[in-house]
């Protein structure tokens, strides 16, 4: 059996196994569950919302079906399984999504088990972290499980390396950036929510507010950190900065770069958003589209999603050539 049908068989078996567990476990425990079930908990940890047994079951299975459909969409192309980045993205999504949904269902059933009614369901506070942990662990295992096998490069048309003409002694600087409005909105919403809850915790005696505020603050900071990337090209090299405060940053010296070019790259092609790939073959993916791709003498590449990448590549190639001539 070739790698493609084997990978699809394993992925299909995982989807079927998770679906079977999501359906079978509640049915086995149905006689020990109240009707309706507690399905929502407030910031205090007490249940404050309920659904009928079948509505809750269909919601959980439907959520898993949506996750599986998104993962399958990334593998629509017949040769997609042959690219390690796409396999890893699909594997991480299936593993993490399955772990998250299963953990949520498990906590819901445990909180409702043998209770006289949904108002008497157990509290959920720190237990929510178990769902997050299951998602992270499942995603990591899915990523690792999808790693073995072929990794065929994407077919790309030969690209002529652009080069800008510089007058003797001329110093030129090129700067550009790209941002992801969704990540910006997530970061701002997280920080605003954290501030509101932190202030509320000073006057309202509700348990869990400070913990939730801290969680939202972490989400906000991470969202803003990955929302924007800025690139500066000069005779000092390439400086890549992240976030609205341009921190953290990374500098690439001219001597460590062989050439540069502009290229179209998209999240599904490289495995998602953020820093994708491995050292030597990575992409800083803030938004799909135009990228500045720098190539190292070792053959490795780093792509950065920024606007006007062609002019940045042309200047960088001119500076590299000027340095070589001087040497």
N, C-alpha and C positions, 0 to 999 in steps of 0.2 A: 504494500500500500504506500503510495507516495505521500509526501508531507501534507499536501493540501487536504485530501480527504481525511487523513488521520487527525489533523487539527480541527477540522469542522466536526468530525465525529466526537471528539473529546468535548468541544465547546457545546455541541448539541446535547450530549449526555449531562453536562453540568446544568444547562438550562432546564432540562427535564427533571433532574434530581431536585433542584431547588423548588421548581414548580410543584412537584409531587409532595415535598415536605411542607410547603406553605398550605397545601390543601389538606393533606392527610392528618397532620398534627391537630389542627383545630377540630376536625370532624371526630377524631378519637376522644377529645376532651370536651365535646359539646355539652354532654350531660352534666358536667361539673362547672359550667360557665353560666353567669347570669344573662338574662335577656332584657334589655340590651347590654352590650359590653361597654365598659369605660375605655375610650380610645383617645382621650386628650387630657393632659394634665397641665395645670397652671404653674406659674413661677414658684408658688408655694410648695409644689410637689403633690398637691391634692388633685384628684380627678375632677374635671369641670366640663366634660363633654362625653357623649356616648353615641354608639351606632348599633344597629341590629347586627346579629351574628353574620348574616349573609352579606350585608353591606360592608362590614369590616373585612370579611374574607375577600370579597371581590376587589376592594380597594387595595389590599396588600398584593394580591395576585396581579392586578392591573398595573401597579407600580413596577413590579418585577418584569412584567411583559414589556413595559415601555423601555426599561433599561436594556433588556435583551434586544429589543428592536433597534435601539440606537447603536449598540455594539455591532449588530448584524449589518447596519447601514454602512459602517466603515469598511466592511469586507465585501461590498457588492461587486467590485471589480474582480474578475476571475484571477488575476495575478496578485491581488492584495495580500493573500496569506503568505506569499513568497517574500514580502518585505517585513523585516523584523519589527520595525517601528509600528506598523499597523497591527501586527499580531499582538505586540505588547500592549498597545492602547486598548484593543478589544479584550485581551485577557485581564487587564487591570480593571476595566469597567465591569466585566462579568463577575470577576472575583470580589471586587469591592462592593458592587451593587447587590450581589447575592448575600454577602455577609451582613450588609447593613439591613436589608429587608428582613432577613431571617432573625437577626438580633432584635429588631423592633417588634416583630411578631412574638418572639419568645418573651420579651419583657411585658408586652400587653397581656398575653395569656397568663403569665405568672402572677401579674397583679390582680387579675380577675378570678383566678382559680379558686373554687369553693367559697366564693363570696355571695352573700344573700342578694346583693344588688350592686349596680355600677357605682353608686355613691360610696359604697363600702370598700371599693377597690384599694389596693395597696398604693403607697406613695411611690413616686419616681423622682429622684433627685440626681445623685451622682451616677445612678445606673445608666443614664443616657450616654455617659462616656463609654459604656460597653459597646453601644451601637457604633460609635465613632471608631473605637478600637477594632471592632469586627470589620468595618469598612476598610480601614488602613491595612490591617493584616491580610484581608482577602484580596485587596488590590495588589499588595506586594507579592503574594503567592501567585496570583494570576499573571502578573508581569513576568515573574521568574519562570512560570510554567510555559509561557509563550515564547521565551527567549531562544531555546534550542531550535536548530533548523536553518534553512537557507536564508540569506539576506541579499537578494538581488537588488542592485542599484536601480533607481528610477531612470528611465530613458530620458535623456535631455538632449535637446538640440545643441550643437556646438555653439558656444557663445564667444564672440570676439571680445577680447579684453579692452575696454575703453581706456583712453589715455588723454589727459588734458595737456595742452601746451603751456609751459611755464617760461616766462622770460628770465634770463639770468638774474639771480638775486631776488626774484619775486617770492614773497611769502603769502600764502593763501591758506585760509581756514574754512572748512566746511562743517556745518552743524545741521543736524536734522533730528527728528524725533517721531515717535508714533505712540498712540495711546489706545486703550481699550475702554470705551465708555461704560461697559458693563462692570469691569473691575473697579473703575473709579466710583461708580454708584454703590457697589458693594462695600468698598472701603469707607466711603462717607457715611453710608447707612449704619455700618457696624460701629463706627466711632460715635455717631450721634446717639444711637441706641444705648451704647455703653455709658455715655455721659448722663442720659436721662435716667437710666436705671441706677447709676451710682448716686445721683442726687436724690432719687426716690428712696434709696436705702437709708438715707439719713433721717427721713421723717416717717417712713412707712415700715412697720415691723413685719415684713413678709420675708420668710426664709428663702434663700436661694437667689436673692436679687444681686448680691455682690458677685457670686459665682457666675451668674449669667452675664453680668456687666463685664467681668474679666474675659469671658469667652468671646463676647462681641467685640471687645477691644482688640483681642488677638486677630480675629477675623478682619477687622477694619485695617489694622496695620499691614497684614499680609496682602489684603486686596489692593491697598494703595501702593505697596512696594512693587507689585507686579503689574500695575496698571499702565505704567509709562516707561519707555526706554528712550534714552537720548544718546546720540553718537557724535563725537567731535573728531575730525580728521585734520591733522596739521603735520608740520615737519617733526613734531615730537612723537608722532604715532597716532594710535586710535584709542580714544577714551570712551568707554561704555558706562553710562550711569543709569540708575534705576530709580523709579519713584519720583514724586513731586519735589523732593529735596535733593535729588541727584546723588543719592546714597543708598546702597553701596555702589562702588564703581570699580571698573577693571581697566587696566591700561595694557595695550599691545604695542610693543616697540616696532619700528619699521623693519628692523633687522630680522624680526620673527615672522614677517609676512612676505610671501612670495608674489601674490597678485590679488586682485579684487575684481568683482563683477556684480552686476545687478541680476536678480533672479526672482521669479514668482514662486512662493511657497505658501502652503496652506496647512491648517492644523491637522486635518486628516492625513496629510502626506507625511508629517513628521511625528505624529503620535499625540497631538493635543497642544494645549496652550502652556506657556511657561518656558522653562529651560528644558528642552527635549533632546534626547540622544545621549551620547557618551562623549567624554573628552576626545577631541580629534574629529568628531563628526556630530556637531550639535547645532541647534537653532534656538535663538531667543525669540519665541513666538508670542508676541503681544496681540497681533491681529494678522489675519491672512492677507497676502498680497505681496507687494514689492519688498525685497530684502537686499541688504548689502551683505555679500558673501566674501569673506576673506579666506584665502588659501594659504596654509603654512608650507614651508619647504618640505616637511615630512609627508605631505599629501593630505593631511587633515584639513577640515574646513569648519568655519563658524559663520552661521547666518544670523543676521539681526534684522528684524522687521522695522524698517524706517522709511519715511517718505523721501522721494528724490534720490533714491539709492544710486542711480546711474551717475550722477555728478560726483557723489562721494567716491564711487569706485574709480572714476576717471582721475580725480585728484590723487587718490591713494596710489594708483599705478604710476602717475607722473612723479610723485615723491619717492617711490621705491626706485624708479629708473634713475632719478637724479642722485640718489644716495649711491646706487651702484656705479654710476659714472664717476662720482667723486672718489669712490674707493679705488 
